[in-house]
């Protein structure tokens, strides 16, 4: 059910001492071939961590042999020393695996500013230990090793027409587009070339991970990597593969949303009848980032006025006085005015669905978010403690 579900992949997760909890914190995922195709998408934050800067260069030729990941330290804003750490990490993994360092992607997650000599030594030792434990059964251990504030490991796999896609993800807060505060590794034994892998990954992330907007805060370390090795011997129908990759990515995004820090509601904001998809996304995101709306949902208050106020800040095409809003199946607003009584809306379930009908076209999109809670504030006020 993880990155080792497809043929030809091995993984491991080990304890390197980066976390004070003594839990696994270094993972390695290796593509054993026969093909070594790799593609990735990265955070659009201009402030990028050293592993992102390294990995952006690695994927340019479309070849990736392995991915090394650590939790317990972001290695971000650690200067030239930090970039050298990412470089040394890739070199050490490459030496152990007998591959080129320029084909090893590096990912880190944790506290920004962490990444000293002790950190470097533990990461390098962890890489050596993980390579020594690589196996086709190591996917779950790898998924556990990349957790930070996550409460559960996030893994999934889908099989179609003789080929399989597997995936693991880390993330529980700072979930905002471009991508989220996430590390994701996707693997497949289908036959793809580098251009296809890149295009399909962009398509899938654009409809899933990029529409997860937990708290509007963009990370410095976000990365989603797709490895393809052709071990199944099957070249997939690309439309079928795209659908499967999007399905798998959507399930991982749902898991990330459901595990968001301190959240008591997982909110799906569905925007329908928009003039175009861009408008639908913009409207959904405006609501997802509105703290007054998120606080209302935390208080089980179906305050639809906050929805209309939020969408009014967008440039989307619609008439504010012709918008309908549903909350958990109850139309609380019609044509920009009150409809059913608030008392009819039950917001006590964790799953919360908000439907916004713009009546401006035929496009639609759904943005995932969470409510704003006391626990979220507390957890993030003490994150560095």
C-alpha positions as CSV (number, residue, x, y, z in Angstrom):
1,X,0.0,0.0,0.0
2,X,3.0,2.3,-0.3
3,X,5.9,3.2,-2.6
4,X,7.0,-0.4,-2.8
5,X,3.7,-1.6,-4.1
6,X,4.9,-1.3,-7.7
7,X,7.5,-3.8,-8.9
8,X,11.1,-2.8,-8.8
9,X,11.2,-0.4,-5.8
10,X,12.8,-0.8,-2.4
11,X,12.5,1.4,0.6
12,X,13.5,1.7,4.3
13,X,13.0,4.0,7.3
14,X,15.3,4.2,10.2
15,X,16.0,6.0,13.5
16,X,18.9,8.4,13.1
17,X,18.3,10.5,16.2
18,X,17.0,13.7,14.5
19,X,13.8,13.5,16.5
20,X,13.7,13.8,20.2
21,X,11.0,11.2,20.3
22,X,13.3,8.4,19.1
23,X,11.1,7.6,16.2
24,X,12.2,6.9,12.6
25,X,13.4,10.0,10.9
26,X,15.4,9.0,7.7
27,X,14.0,7.2,4.7
28,X,15.4,6.1,1.4
29,X,13.4,5.0,-1.7
30,X,15.3,3.3,-4.5
31,X,14.3,2.7,-8.1
32,X,15.8,-0.6,-9.2
33,X,14.8,-0.2,-12.8
34,X,15.0,-1.1,-15.6
35,X,14.1,2.5,-16.3
36,X,15.1,5.4,-14.0
37,X,12.6,8.1,-15.0
38,X,12.0,10.8,-12.5
39,X,9.9,14.0,-12.3
40,X,9.1,16.4,-9.5
41,X,7.2,19.6,-8.7
42,X,8.4,21.9,-5.9
43,X,7.1,24.7,-3.7
44,X,6.6,28.0,-5.5
45,X,7.8,29.9,-2.4
46,X,10.8,32.1,-3.3
47,X,12.3,31.1,0.0
48,X,13.4,27.5,-0.8
49,X,15.2,25.0,1.4
50,X,18.6,23.6,0.4
51,X,17.1,20.2,-0.5
52,X,14.7,21.9,-2.9
53,X,17.6,23.9,-4.5
54,X,19.6,20.6,-4.9
55,X,16.7,18.5,-6.2
56,X,15.5,21.0,-8.8
57,X,18.8,20.5,-10.5
58,X,18.6,16.7,-10.1
59,X,15.3,16.3,-12.0
60,X,16.2,18.5,-15.0
61,X,17.5,15.5,-17.0
62,X,14.5,13.3,-16.1
63,X,16.6,10.7,-14.4
64,X,16.2,9.8,-10.7
65,X,17.7,6.7,-9.1
66,X,16.8,7.3,-5.5
67,X,15.1,9.7,-3.0
68,X,16.5,10.4,0.4
69,X,14.2,12.0,3.0
70,X,14.6,13.2,6.6
71,X,12.3,14.6,9.2
72,X,13.4,16.4,12.3
73,X,15.1,19.3,10.5
74,X,14.2,21.4,7.4
75,X,17.8,22.3,6.4
76,X,16.4,25.7,5.3
77,X,18.1,29.0,5.8
78,X,21.3,27.2,6.9
79,X,23.5,28.9,4.3
80,X,26.2,27.3,2.2
81,X,26.8,24.7,4.9
82,X,23.2,23.5,4.5
83,X,23.5,23.2,0.7
84,X,26.7,21.2,1.2
85,X,24.8,19.0,3.6
86,X,22.2,18.2,0.9
87,X,25.0,17.6,-1.6
88,X,26.9,15.3,0.8
89,X,23.6,13.4,1.6
90,X,23.1,12.7,-2.1
91,X,26.8,11.7,-2.6
92,X,26.7,9.4,0.4
93,X,23.6,7.7,-0.8
94,X,25.0,7.5,-4.4
95,X,28.2,5.8,-3.1
96,X,26.3,3.2,-1.1
97,X,24.0,2.5,-4.0
98,X,26.5,2.6,-6.8
99,X,24.7,5.5,-8.7
100,X,25.4,9.1,-9.5
101,X,24.8,11.8,-6.9
102,X,23.3,13.9,-9.6
103,X,20.5,11.3,-9.8
104,X,19.6,11.4,-6.1
105,X,16.7,13.6,-4.9
106,X,16.9,14.9,-1.3
107,X,14.0,16.0,0.8
108,X,13.9,17.4,4.3
109,X,11.2,18.5,6.7
110,X,11.1,20.0,10.2
111,X,12.1,23.3,11.8
112,X,13.5,26.0,9.6
113,X,17.0,27.0,10.6
114,X,17.9,23.5,11.8
115,X,20.9,21.9,10.1
116,X,24.2,22.0,12.0
117,X,27.2,19.6,12.1
118,X,25.2,17.3,14.4
119,X,22.3,17.3,12.0
120,X,24.5,16.5,9.1
121,X,26.2,13.6,10.9
122,X,22.9,12.0,11.9
123,X,21.5,12.3,8.4
124,X,24.6,10.7,6.8
125,X,24.5,7.9,9.4
126,X,20.8,7.4,8.8
127,X,21.3,7.2,5.1
128,X,23.9,4.4,5.6
129,X,21.6,2.5,8.0
130,X,18.6,2.9,5.6
131,X,20.4,1.7,2.6
132,X,21.4,-1.4,4.6
133,X,17.8,-2.1,5.3
134,X,16.3,-1.6,1.9
135,X,13.6,-4.1,0.9
136,X,10.5,-4.5,-1.1
137,X,8.6,-4.5,2.2
138,X,10.0,-1.2,3.4
139,X,7.4,1.2,2.2
140,X,5.5,1.5,5.5
141,X,8.7,2.1,7.5
142,X,9.7,4.9,5.0
143,X,6.3,6.5,5.3
144,X,6.6,6.5,9.1
145,X,10.1,8.1,9.0
146,X,9.0,11.2,7.2
147,X,6.3,12.1,9.7
148,X,6.6,15.3,11.8
149,X,3.4,16.5,13.5
150,X,1.5,13.9,11.5
151,X,-0.5,11.5,13.7
152,X,-0.6,8.7,11.1
153,X,1.5,7.6,8.2
154,X,-0.1,8.3,4.8
155,X,0.2,5.6,2.1
156,X,-1.9,4.4,-0.8
157,X,-1.6,2.3,-4.0
158,X,-3.8,1.7,-7.1
159,X,-3.5,-1.1,-9.7
160,X,-4.8,-0.9,-13.3
161,X,-4.3,-3.0,-16.4
162,X,-1.2,-4.8,-15.1
163,X,0.7,-1.7,-13.7
164,X,0.6,-0.1,-10.2
165,X,1.1,3.3,-8.7
166,X,2.2,3.6,-5.0
167,X,2.6,6.7,-2.9
168,X,3.5,8.0,0.5
169,X,3.0,11.5,1.9
170,X,3.9,13.6,4.9
171,X,2.0,16.7,6.0
172,X,-0.3,18.1,8.7
173,X,-0.1,21.8,8.6
174,X,1.1,24.8,6.5
175,X,-1.0,23.3,3.8
176,X,-1.2,25.8,1.0
177,X,-0.8,25.7,-2.8
178,X,2.6,25.4,-4.3
179,X,2.3,22.8,-2.9
180,X,1.6,22.3,0.7
181,X,4.0,21.6,3.6
182,X,4.3,18.1,2.2
183,X,6.8,15.6,1.1
184,X,5.3,13.1,-1.4
185,X,6.9,10.2,-3.2
186,X,5.0,8.5,-6.0
187,X,6.2,5.3,-7.7
188,X,5.0,3.3,-10.7
189,X,6.1,0.3,-12.6
190,X,4.4,1.5,-15.8
191,X,6.5,2.5,-18.8
192,X,6.7,6.3,-19.1
193,X,9.3,8.7,-20.6
194,X,10.5,11.7,-18.7
195,X,8.3,14.2,-20.6
196,X,5.2,12.1,-20.0
197,X,6.0,11.7,-16.3
198,X,6.4,15.4,-15.8
199,X,3.3,16.3,-17.7
200,X,1.2,13.7,-15.9
201,X,2.5,14.8,-12.5
202,X,1.7,18.4,-13.1
203,X,-1.8,17.5,-14.2
204,X,-2.4,15.4,-11.1
205,X,-0.9,17.8,-8.6
206,X,-2.8,20.7,-10.1
207,X,-6.1,19.0,-9.4
208,X,-5.3,17.6,-6.0
209,X,-2.3,18.8,-3.8
210,X,-2.5,22.3,-5.2
211,X,-6.2,22.5,-4.1
212,X,-5.4,21.6,-0.5
213,X,-5.3,24.9,1.5
214,X,-5.4,24.1,5.2
215,X,-4.1,27.4,6.6
216,X,-2.9,29.6,3.7
217,X,0.7,29.2,4.8
218,X,3.2,28.1,2.1
219,X,6.2,25.9,3.1
220,X,9.8,26.2,2.0
221,X,10.3,22.4,1.6
222,X,7.3,21.2,-0.5
223,X,8.1,18.5,-3.0
224,X,6.3,15.8,-4.9
225,X,8.4,13.3,-6.8
226,X,7.3,10.7,-9.3
227,X,9.5,7.7,-10.1
228,X,8.8,5.4,-13.1
229,X,10.7,2.2,-13.9
230,X,8.8,0.2,-16.5
231,X,9.2,-3.0,-14.5
232,X,5.7,-4.1,-15.4
233,X,6.7,-4.1,-19.1
234,X,3.5,-2.3,-19.8
235,X,3.1,1.0,-21.5
236,X,-0.2,2.4,-20.1
237,X,-2.9,4.3,-21.8
238,X,-1.9,7.8,-20.8
239,X,-5.5,8.9,-20.1
240,X,-6.0,5.9,-17.9
241,X,-2.7,6.5,-16.1
242,X,-3.6,10.2,-15.6
243,X,-6.9,9.3,-14.0
244,X,-5.2,6.7,-11.7
245,X,-2.5,9.1,-10.7
246,X,-5.0,11.8,-10.0
247,X,-7.1,9.4,-8.0
248,X,-4.1,8.3,-5.9
249,X,-3.0,11.9,-5.4
250,X,-6.5,13.0,-4.4
251,X,-6.6,10.3,-1.7
252,X,-3.3,11.4,-0.3
253,X,-4.5,15.0,-0.3
254,X,-7.6,13.9,1.6
255,X,-5.4,12.1,4.2
256,X,-3.3,15.2,4.6
257,X,-6.4,17.3,5.1
258,X,-7.9,14.9,7.6
259,X,-4.7,15.0,9.7
260,X,-4.3,18.8,9.7
261,X,-2.9,20.1,12.9
262,X,-5.6,20.6,15.6
263,X,-8.5,20.6,13.1
264,X,-12.0,19.6,14.2
265,X,-13.5,19.9,10.7
266,X,-12.3,18.8,7.3
267,X,-14.0,21.2,5.0
268,X,-14.6,20.7,1.3
269,X,-15.6,23.9,-0.5
270,X,-17.2,23.0,-3.8
271,X,-17.7,25.9,-6.3
272,X,-20.1,25.2,-9.2
273,X,-21.4,27.1,-12.2
274,X,-18.3,29.3,-12.4
275,X,-17.4,31.0,-15.7
276,X,-14.2,29.0,-15.8
277,X,-12.1,26.7,-13.6
278,X,-9.8,29.5,-12.6
279,X,-12.7,31.4,-11.2
280,X,-13.9,28.4,-9.3
281,X,-10.5,27.8,-7.7
282,X,-10.1,31.5,-6.8
283,X,-13.5,31.6,-5.1
284,X,-13.0,28.4,-3.2
285,X,-9.6,29.5,-2.1
286,X,-10.8,32.8,-0.9
287,X,-13.3,31.1,1.4
288,X,-10.7,28.5,2.5
289,X,-8.3,31.3,3.6
290,X,-10.9,33.4,5.4
291,X,-10.2,33.1,9.1
292,X,-13.7,34.4,10.1
293,X,-15.3,31.6,8.1
294,X,-13.0,29.0,9.5
295,X,-13.6,30.2,13.1
296,X,-17.4,30.0,12.4
297,X,-17.1,26.4,11.3
298,X,-15.1,25.6,14.4
299,X,-18.0,27.0,16.4
300,X,-20.5,25.0,14.4
301,X,-22.0,28.2,13.2
302,X,-23.4,28.1,9.6
303,X,-22.5,31.8,9.0
304,X,-23.0,32.0,5.2
305,X,-22.5,35.8,5.3
306,X,-18.8,35.1,5.8
307,X,-18.8,33.0,2.6
308,X,-20.3,35.8,0.6
309,X,-17.9,38.4,2.1
310,X,-15.0,36.2,1.2
311,X,-15.9,35.5,-2.4
312,X,-16.6,39.3,-2.9
313,X,-12.8,39.8,-2.5
314,X,-12.1,37.9,-5.8
315,X,-12.0,38.9,-9.4
316,X,-14.2,36.0,-10.4
317,X,-17.3,36.6,-12.6
318,X,-20.6,36.4,-10.6
319,X,-23.4,38.5,-9.2
320,X,-23.1,38.7,-5.4
321,X,-26.9,39.0,-5.3
322,X,-27.5,35.9,-7.3
323,X,-25.3,33.4,-5.3
324,X,-26.6,30.3,-3.5
325,X,-24.8,28.6,-0.6
326,X,-25.4,25.2,0.9
327,X,-23.8,23.9,4.1
328,X,-24.0,20.2,4.7
329,X,-26.9,19.8,2.3
330,X,-29.0,22.8,3.6
331,X,-29.4,25.8,1.4
332,X,-28.8,28.6,3.8
333,X,-28.5,31.4,1.2
334,X,-30.3,31.9,-2.1
335,X,-29.9,34.8,-4.5
336,X,-27.6,36.6,-2.0
337,X,-30.2,36.4,0.8
338,X,-31.3,34.1,3.7
339,X,-33.0,30.8,2.9
340,X,-33.4,27.9,5.3
341,X,-33.0,28.5,9.1
342,X,-29.5,28.1,10.5
343,X,-30.9,25.5,13.0
344,X,-31.4,23.0,10.2
345,X,-27.6,22.8,9.5
346,X,-25.7,20.2,11.5
347,X,-22.0,21.1,11.6
348,X,-21.1,18.7,14.3
349,X,-19.7,16.0,12.0
350,X,-16.0,16.4,11.1
351,X,-16.7,16.2,7.4
352,X,-18.1,19.6,6.3
353,X,-19.3,20.3,2.8
354,X,-19.9,23.9,1.6
355,X,-21.4,24.3,-1.9
356,X,-21.3,27.7,-3.7
357,X,-23.3,28.2,-6.8
358,X,-22.0,31.2,-8.8
359,X,-24.6,30.9,-11.6
360,X,-22.0,32.2,-14.1
361,X,-21.0,29.3,-16.2
362,X,-20.4,25.5,-16.3
363,X,-17.0,25.2,-14.6
364,X,-16.4,23.7,-11.1
365,X,-13.6,23.0,-8.6
366,X,-13.3,21.9,-5.0
367,X,-10.8,23.3,-2.5
368,X,-10.0,21.4,0.7
369,X,-9.4,23.2,4.0
370,X,-9.9,22.9,7.8
371,X,-11.3,25.0,10.6
372,X,-9.3,27.3,12.8
373,X,-9.1,25.9,16.3
374,X,-7.6,26.5,19.7
375,X,-5.5,23.4,19.2
376,X,-4.1,24.6,15.9
377,X,-2.9,27.9,17.6
378,X,-1.5,26.1,20.6
379,X,0.4,23.5,18.5
380,X,2.0,26.1,16.2
381,X,2.8,28.5,19.1
382,X,5.0,25.8,20.6
383,X,6.3,24.2,17.4
384,X,10.0,25.1,18.1
385,X,9.8,24.2,21.8
